[in-house]
């Protein structure tokens, strides 16, 4: 299964934004950022993913 959470390193250059690098969450470094906000956002996304996966499994059982 591919990783669920990814991190994009974004830079601003001459008033434009560019993706500098893309990594999986577990292999990323966190430079100048609010780490608490990142953790909260990832937790929220993972809770949503888990709920969706459980509902999908339930739907498949009911359908059959």
Residue pairs with C-beta under 8 A, 6 or more apart in sequence:
3 24
3 25
3 26
4 45
4 46
4 49
5 24
5 25
5 42
5 45
5 46
6 22
6 23
6 24
6 25
7 22
7 23
7 24
7 25
7 28
8 19
8 21
8 22
9 19
9 20
9 21
9 22
9 23
10 17
10 18
10 19
10 20
11 17
11 18
11 20
12 18
25 42
30 38
